Amino acid sequence: MNLDPRTPVLVGTGQLNQRDDALEPVGLLAAAAREAERDSGGTSLLKSLDAVRLVRMLSWRYRDPGALLAERVGASPRDTAYTADGGNNPQALLNGAASDIAAGRADVVLIGGAETWRTRMRLRARGERPAWTVQDETVPAAPLLGGSGPLLGQGEKRIGLEPPSWVYPLFEQAHRIDAGRTVEEQLRVGARLWADFSRVAADNPHAWIRRAHTAEEILTPSPDNRWIAWPYPKLMNSNNMVEQGAALLLCSVEAARRHGVPSDRWIFPQSGAEANDTLELGARGELHRSPAIRISGRRALELAGTDAGSVDLVDVYSCFPSAVQIAARELGLALDDASRPLTVTGGLTFAGGPWNNYVSHSIAAMAARLRDAPGAVGLVTANGGYLTKHAMGVYGTRPPQAGFRAQNVQAEVDREPRTRALVQWEGTGALEAWTVLHDREGRPERAFLSVRTPQGGRTLAVCQEADDLAEMTGRELAGVPVRVALDGTARLADAEDAAGP
């Protein structure tokens, strides 16, 4: 091939599942890195690393895990870096690494992460602390990539609406209401989608759960599939109780040739794009839409010289069904196209949801699928926070005609309409979306509500009235009046409240 020697190529991937609690996170990642080097078919790539850029790990705190990893694989990189939290970061790191390679700022780069969360939680339950590597204050902290700001606004924090498993059901409800479906109809849409994902996971050798589930299993509450935050049972939630590591090796074409990487191992990053939706949920124009997904996805495809209809393989970030449904709508992808499933891994419920690092696995799976389909093009979407931070990547087996290009499209996203977010508000508004949290015995505990004010603003509230919780899981309440107090508590309004003063 007559290629620019600075063309970036993804040459090796490594994915590992650990079920015997043998390795700490960096140890698992080092094993994945060695697997990535073997996968490349080349030699000495790890020893030639000039950059190690890792995704934030939650299972253990390291000051500079890249330096520790480099030591374990015999590398002496010029720089190491670490990200803040966010599932968008693996794709964002790859976009940055490909740009640096194309510009001559780097030659061989390792990206990856690992989690041993199941072991950490088991030890914590016994009151034990793992005997894993501790980097003390003498180790300089790695430079932080991607920023470390908050992932939620004051309105959410004020009422305790923080875990993603409590937020994404609100998006599900908003999407359902916009589509004109009943709760039961929407549950079946999500369950069929997740059943499709589970079948992909069953065929994925790196998936954590390799069993196909039926839609009925997924939507039916049971002791093993209890309600988490209605309308999501457990099997519609991301599964972070995993032990998984993934590593990606990128280099220039020149370095690939120098290290003897066969050209049939090369996957070409075509393009990338990034943007964020508003930090505050209350400020979003609509809870069932994502301008950042729409605009960054469109731009990534344009930069690659293609469109959604021409993409052969897709992996849409899949922490919860609402994330997939909203992204598919924004990107123009069908939910039920059997010829082009929306995942190449099986998604975060079945393939595994190792916190911030899932997309390292989806990129690795995409590379494997593309190698088996010369000429094909793949799209990977990455999502951080609460449908907040987004990164897109397009991949192929042929070099991009205009070279790798990446763009941040935040300025365009910022021009999209927003809603006035009211952190503190008192009055009667209309119920926009809601979710009901359940305890481990299946009893409703409290509900979180998104309420539209008569002036068109939005406020978030919490409800703990037992009668109201029963109604919220028993009948359609979209648009009904809700009385919100200044302290953020709410209840369904009676006729006198609804009538106003």
C-alpha positions as CSV (number, residue, x, y, z in Angstrom):
1,M,0.0,0.0,0.0
2,N,1.2,3.5,-0.9
3,L,0.4,5.2,2.5
4,D,1.4,8.2,4.3
5,P,3.8,6.7,7.0
6,R,2.0,8.8,9.6
7,T,-1.3,7.2,9.0
8,P,-2.6,5.8,12.4
9,V,-3.5,2.1,12.6
10,L,-5.0,0.0,15.4
11,V,-2.8,-3.1,15.2
12,G,-3.5,-5.1,18.4
13,T,-6.3,-5.6,20.9
14,G,-6.4,-7.6,24.1
15,Q,-9.5,-8.5,26.2
16,L,-9.5,-10.7,29.3
17,N,-12.1,-11.9,31.8
18,Q,-10.8,-12.9,35.2
19,R,-12.9,-15.2,37.4
20,D,-10.3,-16.4,39.9
21,D,-9.5,-13.1,41.7
22,A,-5.8,-13.5,40.8
23,L,-4.8,-10.1,39.5
24,E,-5.3,-6.5,40.6
25,P,-6.5,-4.0,38.0
26,V,-3.1,-3.0,36.7
27,G,-2.0,-6.6,36.6
28,L,-5.1,-7.5,34.6
29,L,-4.5,-4.6,32.2
30,A,-0.8,-5.6,31.8
31,A,-2.0,-9.1,30.8
32,A,-4.4,-7.6,28.3
33,A,-1.6,-5.4,26.9
34,R,0.6,-8.5,26.3
35,E,-2.4,-10.1,24.6
36,A,-2.7,-7.0,22.4
37,E,0.9,-7.3,21.3
38,R,0.4,-11.0,20.5
39,D,-2.7,-10.1,18.6
40,S,-0.8,-7.6,16.4
41,G,1.6,-10.3,15.2
42,G,4.4,-7.8,15.6
43,T,7.4,-7.6,17.9
44,S,8.6,-5.2,20.6
45,L,5.6,-2.9,20.3
46,L,5.2,-2.7,24.1
47,K,8.9,-2.0,24.7
48,S,8.6,0.8,22.1
49,L,5.6,2.6,23.7
50,D,6.0,6.3,23.8
51,A,2.6,7.0,25.4
52,V,0.4,5.1,27.8
53,R,-3.1,6.6,28.2
54,L,-5.4,4.8,30.6
55,V,-9.1,5.0,31.5
56,R,-10.1,5.8,35.1
57,M,-10.3,2.7,37.2
58,L,-12.7,2.5,40.1
59,S,-11.7,-0.8,41.6
60,W,-8.4,0.7,43.0
61,R,-6.8,4.1,43.3
62,Y,-3.5,4.6,41.5
63,R,-1.6,7.9,41.2
64,D,-0.1,6.9,37.8
65,P,-1.3,3.5,36.6
66,G,0.4,4.1,33.2
67,A,3.8,4.3,34.8
68,L,3.1,1.1,36.8
69,L,1.8,-0.7,33.7
70,A,4.9,0.4,31.7
71,E,7.2,-1.0,34.4
72,R,5.4,-4.4,34.2
73,V,5.6,-4.7,30.4
74,G,9.1,-3.4,30.1
75,A,8.3,-0.1,28.5
76,S,9.8,3.4,28.9
77,P,7.1,5.8,27.6
78,R,7.8,9.5,27.2
79,D,4.4,10.3,28.8
80,T,1.6,8.7,30.7
81,A,-1.9,10.0,31.3
82,Y,-5.1,9.1,33.0
83,T,-8.7,10.2,32.5
84,A,-11.5,11.4,34.7
85,D,-14.7,9.4,35.0
86,G,-16.8,8.8,31.9
87,G,-17.6,6.0,29.5
88,N,-16.8,8.3,26.6
89,N,-13.1,8.3,27.5
90,P,-11.8,5.2,25.6
91,Q,-13.1,6.5,22.3
92,A,-11.9,10.1,23.2
93,L,-8.5,8.7,24.0
94,L,-8.3,6.9,20.7
95,N,-9.4,10.0,18.8
96,G,-6.6,11.9,20.6
97,A,-4.0,9.2,20.0
98,A,-4.8,8.8,16.3
99,S,-4.5,12.6,15.9
100,D,-1.2,12.6,17.7
101,I,0.2,9.8,15.6
102,A,-1.0,11.5,12.4
103,A,0.7,14.8,13.5
104,G,4.0,13.0,14.5
105,R,3.6,13.7,18.2
106,A,3.5,10.0,19.0
107,D,4.4,6.7,17.3
108,V,3.2,3.8,19.5
109,V,0.4,4.3,22.0
110,L,-1.3,2.0,24.4
111,I,-4.9,2.7,25.5
112,G,-6.9,0.7,28.0
113,G,-8.3,0.0,31.4
114,A,-9.4,-2.8,33.8
115,E,-11.7,-3.4,36.7
116,T,-11.7,-6.1,39.3
117,W,-14.9,-4.7,41.0
118,R,-16.4,-8.1,41.9
119,T,-13.3,-8.9,44.0
120,R,-13.2,-5.5,45.6
121,M,-16.9,-5.7,46.6
122,R,-16.4,-9.2,48.0
123,L,-13.5,-8.1,50.1
124,R,-15.3,-5.0,51.3
125,A,-18.2,-7.1,52.4
126,R,-15.8,-9.1,54.6
127,G,-14.2,-5.9,55.9
128,E,-10.9,-6.7,54.1
129,R,-8.7,-4.4,52.0
130,P,-7.0,-6.0,49.0
131,A,-3.2,-6.3,49.1
132,W,-2.8,-4.4,45.8
133,T,-0.1,-2.0,44.7
134,V,-0.1,1.3,46.5
135,Q,1.6,4.3,44.9
136,D,2.5,6.8,47.6
137,E,2.9,10.5,47.3
138,T,6.4,10.1,46.0
139,V,4.8,9.0,42.7
140,P,3.7,12.1,40.7
141,A,0.1,11.9,39.7
142,A,-0.5,11.3,36.0
143,P,-1.7,14.2,33.9
144,L,-5.5,14.2,33.7
145,L,-7.1,14.0,30.3
146,G,-10.7,15.1,29.6
147,G,-11.2,17.2,32.7
148,S,-12.5,16.3,36.1
149,G,-15.6,18.4,36.6
150,P,-18.9,17.2,38.1
151,L,-21.2,15.0,36.1
152,L,-24.5,16.3,37.5
153,G,-25.9,19.7,38.3
154,Q,-27.2,21.2,41.6
155,G,-30.8,20.3,40.9
156,E,-29.9,16.6,40.8
157,K,-27.5,16.7,43.7
158,R,-30.0,18.6,45.9
159,I,-32.6,15.7,45.8
160,G,-30.0,12.9,45.8
161,L,-30.6,11.9,42.1
162,E,-27.1,10.6,41.4
163,P,-26.7,6.9,40.5
164,P,-27.1,6.4,36.7
165,S,-29.5,3.5,37.5
166,W,-31.9,6.2,38.9
167,V,-31.5,8.7,36.0
168,Y,-31.7,6.6,32.8
169,P,-35.2,5.4,33.7
170,L,-36.3,9.0,33.5
171,F,-35.0,9.1,29.9
172,E,-36.9,5.8,29.2
173,Q,-40.1,7.3,30.4
174,A,-39.6,10.5,28.4
175,H,-38.8,8.4,25.3
176,R,-41.9,6.2,25.9
177,I,-44.2,9.2,26.3
178,D,-42.9,10.9,23.2
179,A,-43.4,7.6,21.2
180,G,-47.0,7.3,22.5
181,R,-46.5,3.9,24.1
182,T,-47.8,2.4,27.3
183,V,-45.4,1.3,30.0
184,E,-46.0,-2.3,29.0
185,E,-45.4,-1.6,25.3
186,Q,-42.2,0.3,26.2
187,L,-41.0,-2.5,28.4
188,R,-41.4,-5.0,25.5
189,V,-39.5,-2.7,23.2
190,G,-36.6,-2.6,25.6
191,A,-36.8,-6.3,26.4
192,R,-36.7,-7.3,22.8
193,L,-33.7,-5.0,22.2
194,W,-31.9,-6.5,25.2
195,A,-32.7,-10.0,24.1
196,D,-31.1,-9.2,20.8
197,F,-28.0,-7.9,22.6
198,S,-27.9,-11.1,24.8
199,R,-27.7,-13.2,21.6
200,V,-24.7,-11.2,20.4
201,A,-23.1,-11.7,23.8
202,A,-23.7,-15.4,23.6
203,D,-21.5,-15.5,20.5
204,N,-18.8,-13.1,21.9
205,P,-15.9,-15.1,23.5
206,H,-15.1,-12.1,25.7
207,A,-18.6,-11.5,27.1
208,W,-19.1,-11.9,30.8
209,I,-22.5,-13.6,30.4
210,R,-22.7,-15.8,27.4
211,R,-26.3,-16.9,27.6
212,A,-29.1,-15.7,25.3
213,H,-32.1,-14.4,27.3
214,T,-35.6,-14.2,26.1
215,A,-37.5,-10.9,26.1
216,E,-39.9,-12.5,28.7
217,E,-37.0,-13.2,31.0
218,I,-35.8,-9.7,30.8
219,L,-39.0,-7.9,31.4
220,T,-40.5,-10.2,34.0
221,P,-39.6,-9.3,37.7
222,S,-38.3,-12.2,39.8
223,P,-36.0,-12.7,42.7
224,D,-33.1,-12.7,40.3
225,N,-34.5,-9.9,38.2
226,R,-35.9,-7.5,40.8
227,W,-37.0,-4.0,40.1
228,I,-34.1,-1.5,40.5
229,A,-35.7,1.8,39.4
230,W,-39.1,1.2,37.8
231,P,-39.6,0.7,34.8
232,Y,-36.2,-1.1,34.8
233,P,-35.7,-4.6,36.3
234,K,-32.1,-5.7,37.0
235,L,-31.6,-7.2,33.5
236,M,-32.0,-3.8,32.0
237,N,-29.2,-2.3,34.0
238,S,-25.5,-2.2,33.3
239,N,-23.6,-5.0,35.0
240,N,-20.5,-3.7,36.8
241,M,-19.9,-6.8,38.9
242,V,-17.2,-8.0,36.5
243,E,-13.4,-8.5,36.3
244,Q,-12.4,-7.3,32.8
245,G,-9.5,-5.7,31.2
246,A,-8.9,-4.4,27.6
247,A,-5.9,-2.9,25.8
248,L,-5.6,-1.3,22.4
249,L,-2.3,-0.8,20.6
250,L,-2.1,2.0,18.0
251,C,0.9,3.1,16.0
252,S,1.8,4.8,12.7
253,V,2.0,2.8,9.5
254,E,5.7,3.4,9.6
255,A,6.0,1.9,13.1
256,A,3.7,-1.0,12.1
257,R,6.1,-1.9,9.3
258,R,9.1,-1.5,11.4
259,H,7.7,-3.9,14.0
260,G,6.6,-6.4,11.5
261,V,2.9,-6.1,12.0
262,P,1.2,-7.8,9.0
263,S,-1.1,-5.5,7.1
264,D,-4.1,-7.8,7.5
265,R,-4.0,-6.9,11.3
266,W,-4.4,-3.2,10.5
267,I,-7.6,-1.4,11.3
268,F,-7.8,2.2,10.2
269,P,-9.4,4.8,12.5
270,Q,-11.3,6.9,9.9
271,S,-12.6,9.8,12.0
272,G,-13.8,10.9,15.4
273,A,-16.0,13.5,16.9
274,E,-16.9,14.7,20.4
275,A,-19.4,16.9,22.2
276,N,-21.3,17.1,25.5
277,D,-25.0,17.7,26.3
278,T,-25.8,20.0,29.2
279,L,-24.5,19.0,32.5
280,E,-27.8,19.8,34.3
281,L,-30.5,17.4,33.4
282,G,-33.0,20.1,34.0
283,A,-31.5,22.3,31.3
284,R,-31.9,19.8,28.5
285,G,-34.2,20.8,25.7
286,E,-35.9,17.4,25.8
287,L,-35.2,14.4,28.0
288,H,-35.7,12.0,25.1
289,R,-33.2,13.7,22.8
290,S,-29.4,14.2,22.6
291,P,-28.2,17.0,20.4
292,A,-24.6,16.0,21.1
293,I,-25.1,12.4,19.8
294,R,-26.9,13.7,16.7
295,I,-24.4,16.4,15.8
296,S,-21.2,14.5,16.8
297,G,-22.4,11.3,15.1
298,R,-23.3,13.1,11.9
299,R,-19.9,14.9,11.9
300,A,-17.9,11.7,12.5
301,L,-19.7,10.0,9.6
302,E,-19.2,13.1,7.3
303,L,-15.5,13.2,8.1
304,A,-15.2,9.6,7.2
305,G,-17.0,10.2,3.9
306,T,-20.0,7.9,4.8
307,D,-23.4,8.0,6.4
308,A,-25.4,5.9,8.8
309,G,-27.0,3.9,6.1
310,S,-23.7,2.8,4.7
311,V,-22.1,1.6,8.0
312,D,-21.8,-2.2,8.2
313,L,-21.2,-2.7,11.9
314,V,-22.3,-0.7,14.9
315,D,-21.7,-0.6,18.6
316,V,-24.0,1.8,20.4
317,Y,-23.2,2.5,24.0
318,S,-25.6,0.4,26.0
319,C,-25.6,1.0,29.7
320,F,-29.5,1.1,29.7
321,P,-32.1,0.6,27.0
322,S,-32.9,4.3,26.9
323,A,-29.3,5.1,26.0
324,V,-29.5,2.9,22.9
325,Q,-33.0,4.0,21.9
326,I,-32.1,7.7,22.0
327,A,-28.8,7.3,20.3
328,A,-30.3,5.1,17.5
329,R,-33.0,7.7,16.9
330,E,-30.4,10.5,16.8
331,L,-28.2,8.6,14.4
332,G,-30.9,7.2,12.2
333,L,-30.3,3.6,13.1
334,A,-33.1,1.0,13.2
335,L,-33.6,-0.8,16.5
336,D,-34.7,-4.1,14.9
337,D,-32.5,-4.6,11.9
338,A,-31.4,-8.2,12.2
339,S,-28.8,-7.7,9.5
340,R,-27.1,-4.9,11.6
341,P,-27.5,-5.3,15.3
342,L,-26.6,-2.3,17.4
343,T,-23.9,-4.0,19.3
344,V,-20.8,-6.1,18.4
345,T,-20.2,-7.1,22.1
346,G,-23.6,-7.8,23.6
347,G,-23.7,-4.6,25.6
348,L,-23.0,-3.6,29.2
349,T,-25.6,-5.9,30.8
350,F,-24.3,-9.1,29.1
351,A,-20.9,-8.5,27.7
352,G,-20.0,-6.6,30.8
353,G,-20.0,-3.0,32.1
354,P,-16.5,-2.4,33.6
355,W,-17.4,1.1,34.7
356,N,-15.6,3.6,32.4
357,N,-13.8,1.1,30.2
358,Y,-16.6,-0.7,28.3
359,V,-15.8,1.1,25.0
360,S,-12.2,-0.3,25.1
361,H,-13.9,-3.7,24.8
362,S,-16.3,-2.5,22.1
363,I,-13.4,-1.1,20.0
364,A,-11.5,-4.3,20.4
365,A,-14.6,-6.3,19.3
366,M,-15.2,-4.0,16.4
367,A,-11.6,-4.5,15.2
368,A,-12.0,-8.3,15.3
369,R,-15.3,-8.1,13.3
370,L,-13.8,-5.7,10.7
371,R,-10.8,-8.0,10.2
372,D,-13.2,-10.7,9.2
373,A,-15.0,-8.4,6.8
374,P,-12.5,-6.6,4.5
375,G,-14.0,-3.4,3.1
376,A,-16.5,-3.0,5.9
377,V,-17.0,0.1,8.0
378,G,-17.8,0.3,11.7
379,L,-19.2,3.0,14.0
380,V,-18.6,3.1,17.8
381,T,-20.4,5.4,20.1
382,A,-19.3,6.2,23.6
383,N,-21.3,7.9,26.4
384,G,-20.2,9.3,29.7
385,G,-22.3,10.4,32.6
386,Y,-26.0,10.7,32.1
387,L,-26.2,10.9,28.3
388,T,-23.8,13.8,28.9
389,K,-20.4,13.3,27.3
390,H,-20.2,11.7,23.9
391,A,-17.4,10.5,21.6
392,M,-17.8,8.8,18.2
393,G,-15.4,6.8,16.1
394,V,-15.5,5.4,12.6
395,Y,-13.3,2.4,11.7
396,G,-12.5,0.5,8.5
397,T,-10.1,-1.9,6.9
398,R,-9.1,0.6,4.2
399,P,-7.2,3.9,4.9
400,P,-9.3,7.0,5.1
401,Q,-9.1,8.9,1.8
402,A,-8.5,12.3,3.5
403,G,-6.5,10.9,6.4
404,F,-7.7,10.5,9.9
405,R,-9.7,13.6,11.1
406,A,-11.3,14.4,14.4
407,Q,-13.4,17.3,15.5
408,N,-15.0,18.7,18.6
409,V,-18.5,20.0,17.7
410,Q,-19.4,21.6,21.0
411,A,-20.0,25.0,19.6
412,E,-22.7,23.6,17.3
413,V,-24.3,21.7,20.2
414,D,-24.3,24.8,22.4
415,R,-26.6,26.5,19.9
416,E,-29.3,23.9,20.5
417,P,-32.4,25.0,22.5
418,R,-32.3,24.5,26.2
419,T,-34.8,24.6,29.1
420,R,-34.7,26.8,32.1
421,A,-33.5,24.6,35.0
422,L,-35.0,25.6,38.3
423,V,-33.0,24.2,41.2
424,Q,-35.5,25.5,43.7
425,W,-39.2,26.0,42.8
426,E,-42.6,25.9,44.5
427,G,-45.8,25.4,42.8
428,T,-47.9,23.0,40.7
429,G,-46.5,21.8,37.5
430,A,-47.0,18.9,35.0
431,L,-45.3,15.5,35.4
432,E,-42.9,15.0,32.6
433,A,-41.1,11.8,33.6
434,W,-40.7,9.7,36.7
435,T,-39.1,6.6,38.1
436,V,-39.8,4.6,41.3
437,L,-36.9,3.1,43.3
438,H,-37.5,-0.3,44.9
439,D,-35.7,-1.9,47.8
440,R,-34.2,-5.4,47.6
441,E,-37.5,-6.9,48.7
442,G,-39.3,-5.2,45.8
443,R,-41.0,-2.5,47.9
444,P,-41.3,1.0,46.4
445,E,-39.1,3.4,48.4
446,R,-39.2,6.8,46.7
447,A,-39.7,8.3,43.3
448,F,-37.8,10.9,41.3
449,L,-39.8,13.3,39.1
450,S,-39.1,15.7,36.3
451,V,-41.8,18.4,36.4
452,R,-42.5,21.1,33.8
453,T,-43.6,24.4,35.3
454,P,-46.4,26.6,33.8
455,Q,-43.8,29.0,32.5
456,G,-42.0,26.3,30.6
457,G,-39.1,25.6,33.0
458,R,-38.1,22.3,34.5
459,T,-37.5,21.3,38.1
460,L,-36.6,17.9,39.6
461,A,-38.2,16.6,42.8
462,V,-38.5,13.6,45.0
463,C,-41.6,11.9,46.4
464,Q,-41.9,9.4,49.3
465,E,-45.7,9.4,49.7
466,A,-46.7,5.7,49.7
467,D,-50.0,6.3,47.9
468,D,-48.4,8.3,45.2
469,L,-45.7,5.7,44.7
470,A,-48.4,3.0,44.2
471,E,-50.1,5.3,41.6
472,M,-46.8,5.9,39.8
473,T,-46.3,2.3,39.1
474,G,-50.0,1.6,38.5
475,R,-51.3,4.0,35.8
476,E,-50.3,6.5,33.2
477,L,-49.5,9.8,34.8
478,A,-47.8,11.8,32.0
479,G,-48.9,15.4,32.3
480,V,-50.8,15.1,35.6
481,P,-50.4,17.9,38.1
482,V,-47.7,17.7,40.7
483,R,-47.3,19.9,43.7
484,V,-43.6,20.7,44.4
485,A,-42.3,22.3,47.6
486,L,-39.3,24.6,48.0
487,D,-37.4,21.7,49.7
488,G,-37.6,19.6,46.5
489,T,-40.3,17.2,47.8
490,A,-43.3,16.6,45.7
491,R,-46.7,14.8,45.7
492,L,-49.3,14.2,43.1
493,A,-51.7,17.2,43.3
494,D,-55.3,16.8,44.3
495,A,-58.1,18.7,42.6
496,E,-57.7,21.7,44.8
497,D,-53.9,21.9,44.2
498,A,-54.4,21.5,40.5
499,A,-56.9,24.3,40.3
500,G,-54.4,26.7,41.8
501,P,-55.1,29.8,43.9
